[in-house]
């Protein structure tokens, strides 16, 4: 005698569970809210963030010889988080005020050159501004990825920068 095939679809059918309609609707709504919350948390944690607000507005101090002492203005960043960043590149990446991030100025350390040798940014960076991303890799190291995908690492500069203007 051959056993009767079980109709698994009918056995698992919601209509056979005899769940009250209100309970079913409440369960579906609860699951929808949990799913929406999970999606929002995932998008917020994995996407690029805007930079923290500036925390300082100290004016440059003229030194009397065409140079001025500049102080960083940027707010503190979170380690490992990528931020949208507009890098002023017109005078080269090695211009002392090019990178103000995480409450400090930063010095480019490579890979590759910091300028084209004539005071402009190297290949792979927009001019006069490049819109890329910056990530604090360690307390003393940051990584910038340009709009074209070129990567430059930066070392935290201790204290203010002394510089002439860049036109």
Secondary structure, DSSP 8 states (H G I E B T S, - for coil): -------HHHHT-HHHHT--HHHHHHHHHHHHHHHHHHHHHHHHHHS-B-----------EE-SSS-EEE--------TT-EEEEEEE-TT-TTSTTS-EETTEEEEEEESS-SS-SSSS--TTS-SSEEEEEEEEEETTEEEEE-TTS-EEEEEEE-S-EEE----
